[in-house]
Amino acid sequence: MKRIFLVATVVLFAWCAGAQNVQLHYDLGKDRSYLTSTVEMFKPDKYGSTFFFIDMDYGVGGVEGVSLAYWEIARGLKFWESPFELHLEYNGGFGQFKATPFNGAYQISDAWLFGGNYPWNTADFSKIFTLQAMYKNIRGKNDVSFQLTGVWTIQMLKNKLTFNGFADFWREDNVFGTQSTDFVFLSEPQLWYNLNKNFSVGSEVELSSNFAGHKGFMVNPTVAAKWTF
């Protein structure tokens, strides 16, 4: 859900920016009012890059403690000078809820993705954009699907302000009552004010359509803090 996904061609920037971080968000969306923690790591090496994040929601559906856990892990591979990378990715998770007199749980369908990504950046790495195009397999739903992803980072005001985020568009069959949908859109732009090199405060806005059991378009902002290691 929260991604600051850079590529091996911007190793120096990624390392200096400290792509390992922990975030805590308070969701201000309608009827949401819960906390989400995010752990992110990006690590480049001579053969590409590794990225993962883990999201946990707390207190949703009457649950005391973790009510949802979700993670993504991706590996970029390259054995050449071109900035193009092969891209391998796995997504999955689960949730739980309280429903008198019984409790319940659900699975977030596993997904496997394969494709490639290509980055663009300015000479000083203050502006970075990566485009990903992938084949996607969603367990129990779509054996043959696709996903397009754009990821960006923009540093402003001498790195005091950071605007980053991602936008995903993919094919997934979902049923809402008597209606069905074929596509999902999700974007999570973030704006951070960097108080120092480690601590930032800011906001994220989740923009989604037909996502996470909700038909149609939704806007869910957060207030957040981030610690970068």
ABEGO torsion letter per residue (X at the ends): XBBBBBBAAAAAAAAAAGABBBBBBBBABBGAGBBBBBBBBBBBBAAEBBBBBBBBBBGBGGBBEBABBBBBBBBBBBABABABBBBBBBBBEBBBBBBOABBBBBBBBBBBBBEBBBBBBBAAGABBBBBBBBBBBBBGABABBBBBBBBBBBBBGGGABBBBEBBBBBBBBBBBEABBBABBBBBBBBBBBBABAABBBEBBBBBBBGBGGBBEBBBBBBBBBBBBX
